[in-house]
């Protein structure tokens, strides 16, 4: 099997992994929907047993208690969905970059840092290679914003076809979604000054801002729209990036061999 065919398989595997995670999130949300429908159905049946009625009452009681904290069960479902989908998208980008470096390693550069443990203790050259690549990609993904990550496909590997896939409006929306994800994880979904200043710095035109928030606002009520957007955007991008990488595999191989 040629290196470009192995590369194609690796990129496709990253795409399959993303879609699997997306489907898991869809099923997670469906469980809550069916649970509420079941609860309403049980309550409406006069023949329901006392035990089932008590269980239903407890379910409703805990739901109300959660609502009183300011975060409903629906909020938590949407929060988890947003965080997991965006993380899955980052994982896809990471896996795609790892595939490029693994099959076309000259793109890494002439020198790399190698763990002493990998080289002398474990003595597994394949593991050593994977660790070098994964560490390089991990550091890059964690230190860059989404615009810098997506632009690296063209800057680092000269994949010009990526221009047709990644437009400024998509990048702007993904950047906002990433900041909202950070607010959920680190600030209980409350908009802070950091968020406001980062939006102003990153997005030059007001009409390119998809989600209007002021400092002190909560992002919770807009989560359904944000989740719909991140699902559609990341699914499209993953599919299109996969096709671009596969279609550019031969050129990447030739470029790698001529380095």
C-alpha positions in Angstrom: 0.0 0.0 0.0 1.4 3.4 -1.0 2.0 6.2 1.5 -0.7 8.3 -0.1 -3.2 5.5 0.3 -2.3 5.0 3.9 -2.6 8.7 4.4 -6.1 8.7 2.8 -7.1 5.9 5.2 -5.8 7.8 8.2 -7.7 11.0 7.2 -10.9 9.0 6.6 -10.5 7.4 10.0 -10.3 10.9 11.6 -13.5 11.8 9.8 -15.2 8.6 11.0 -14.1 9.3 14.6 -15.6 12.8 14.4 -19.0 11.5 13.1 -19.1 8.8 15.8 -18.6 11.4 18.5 -21.3 13.6 16.9 -23.8 10.7 16.8 -23.0 10.0 20.4 -24.0 13.5 21.3 -27.2 13.2 19.3 -28.2 10.1 21.2 -27.3 11.7 24.5 -29.8 14.5 23.8 -32.4 12.1 22.6 -32.3 10.2 25.9 -33.5 13.3 27.8 -36.3 14.0 25.3 -37.6 10.4 25.6 -37.2 10.5 29.3 -39.5 13.6 29.6 -42.0 12.1 27.2 -42.0 8.9 29.3 -42.5 10.8 32.5 -45.5 12.8 31.1 -47.0 9.6 29.8 -46.6 7.8 33.2 -48.2 10.6 35.1 -51.2 10.7 32.7 -52.0 7.0 33.2 -54.4 6.4 36.1 -53.4 2.8 36.3 -49.7 3.7 37.1 -48.4 2.0 40.2 -47.7 4.0 43.3 -44.0 3.2 43.0 -43.8 4.6 39.5 -45.8 7.7 40.5 -43.3 8.3 43.4 -40.4 7.8 41.0 -41.9 10.3 38.6 -42.5 12.8 41.4 -38.8 12.5 42.5 -37.7 13.0 38.9 -39.8 16.2 38.6 -38.6 17.4 42.1 -34.9 17.0 41.2 -35.5 18.7 37.8 -37.2 21.7 39.6 -34.3 21.8 42.1 -31.8 22.0 39.3 -33.9 24.7 37.6 -33.8 26.8 40.7 -30.0 26.8 40.6 -30.1 28.8 37.4 -29.0 26.0 35.2 -31.6 23.6 33.8 -31.1 20.0 32.7 -31.5 21.3 29.1 -28.7 23.8 29.7 -26.4 21.1 30.9 -27.2 18.9 27.9 -26.4 21.8 25.5 -23.3 22.7 27.4 -22.0 19.2 27.2 -22.9 18.9 23.6 -21.2 22.2 22.6 -18.0 21.3 24.5 -17.8 17.8 23.2 -18.5 18.7 19.6 -15.9 21.4 19.5 -13.4 19.1 21.2 -14.2 16.5 18.6 -13.5 19.1 15.9 -10.2 19.9 17.5 -9.5 16.2 17.7 -10.2 15.9 14.0 -7.8 18.8 13.1 -5.2 17.3 15.4 -5.6 13.8 13.8 -5.4 15.3 10.3 -2.1 17.2 11.1 -0.7 14.0 12.8 -1.5 12.1 9.6 0.4 14.6 7.4 3.5 14.6 9.7 3.4 10.8 10.1 3.3 10.0 6.4 5.3 13.0 5.2 7.7 13.6 8.1 10.0 16.0 6.3 7.4 18.7 7.0 8.3 18.4 10.6 11.7 20.0 10.0 15.3 18.9 10.2 15.5 18.5 14.0 13.1 17.4 16.7 13.1 17.0 20.4 13.0 13.4 21.5 12.1 12.0 24.9 15.0 10.2 26.6 12.5 7.6 27.9 11.2 6.9 24.3 14.7 6.7 22.8 16.7 4.8 25.5 14.3 3.1 27.8 11.3 1.9 25.8 13.4 1.7 22.6 10.3 1.7 20.4 11.1 3.8 17.4 7.5 3.8 16.1 6.2 5.0 19.5 9.0 7.6 19.6 7.9 8.9 16.2 4.2 9.0 17.3 5.1 10.9 20.5 7.2 13.4 18.6 4.4 14.1 16.2 1.6 14.2 18.8 3.5 16.5 21.0 4.3 18.9 18.2 0.6 18.9 17.1 -0.7 19.2 20.6 1.4 22.2 21.4 0.4 23.8 18.2 -3.3 23.2 18.7 -3.3 24.4 22.3 -1.3 27.6 21.6 -3.2 28.8 18.5 -6.6 30.2 17.8 -8.9 28.6 15.2 -7.8 31.0 12.4 -4.1 30.2 12.9 -4.9 26.4 13.1 -6.9 26.3 9.9 -4.5 28.6 8.0 -1.6 26.3 8.8 -2.8 23.8 6.2 -1.9 26.4 3.5 1.1 28.0 5.2 2.8 24.9 6.4 1.9 22.4 3.6 0.9 24.7 0.7 -2.6 23.2 0.4 -4.1 26.0 -1.6 -7.4 24.2 -2.1 -8.1 25.0 1.6 -8.9 28.6 0.6 -12.2 27.6 -0.9 -13.2 25.7 2.3 -12.4 28.2 5.0 -14.0 31.7 4.6 -13.7 34.6 7.1 -17.3 34.3 8.3 -16.9 30.7 9.2 -13.7 31.4 11.0 -15.3 34.3 12.9 -18.2 32.2 14.0 -16.0 29.3 15.1 -13.8 31.7 17.1 -16.9 33.0 18.9 -18.1 29.4 19.5 -14.6 28.6 20.9 -14.8 31.6 23.3 -18.3 30.6 24.4 -17.0 27.0 25.1 -14.3 28.6 27.2 -16.9 30.6 29.2 -18.9 27.4 29.8 -15.8 25.6 31.1 -14.1 28.3 33.1 -16.7 31.0 33.9 -20.1 29.3 34.4 -21.3 30.6 31.1 -21.0 34.2 32.2 -19.6 36.7 29.7 -16.5 38.5 31.1 -14.4 41.4 29.9 -11.8 39.0 28.4 -14.5 37.6 26.1 -15.6 41.1 25.0 -12.1 42.3 24.4 -11.1 39.2 22.4 -14.1 39.6 20.2 -13.3 43.2 19.5 -9.7 42.3 18.7 -10.4 39.3 16.5 -13.5 40.5 14.6 -13.1 43.9 12.9 -16.7 44.4 11.7 -19.7 44.4 14.0 -21.9 42.8 11.4 -19.6 39.7 11.5 -20.5 39.0 15.1 -23.0 36.2 15.3 -23.8 36.2 19.0 -24.4 39.5 20.7 -23.3 39.5 24.3 -22.4 42.2 26.8 -20.2 41.8 29.9 -22.2 40.1 32.6 -24.6 38.3 30.2 -25.2 34.6 30.4 -24.7 32.5 27.2 -27.1 29.8 28.4 -30.2 30.9 26.6 -28.4 31.1 23.2 -26.9 27.7 23.5 -29.4 25.9 21.3 -28.5 28.1 18.4 -24.8 27.9 19.1 -25.0 24.1 19.3 -26.9 23.9 15.9 -24.2 26.2 14.4 -21.3 24.2 15.7 -22.8 20.9 14.5 -23.4 22.2 10.9 -20.1 24.1 10.6 -17.8 21.5 12.0 -19.5 18.7 10.0 -19.1 20.6 6.8 -15.5 21.6 7.5 -14.5 18.1 8.5 -16.0 16.6 5.3 -14.5 19.3 3.1 -11.1 19.2 4.7 -11.0 15.4 4.4 -11.7 15.7 0.7 -9.1 18.4 0.2 -6.4 16.5 2.0 -7.1 13.3 0.1 -7.2 15.1 -3.2 -3.8 16.7 -2.4 -2.1 13.5 -1.2 0.0 13.0 -4.3 1.2 16.6 -4.3 2.0 16.3 -0.6 4.0 13.2 -1.3 5.9 14.8 -4.2 6.6 17.9 -2.2 7.8 15.8 0.7 10.2 13.8 -1.5 11.7 16.9 -3.0 12.4 18.6 0.4 
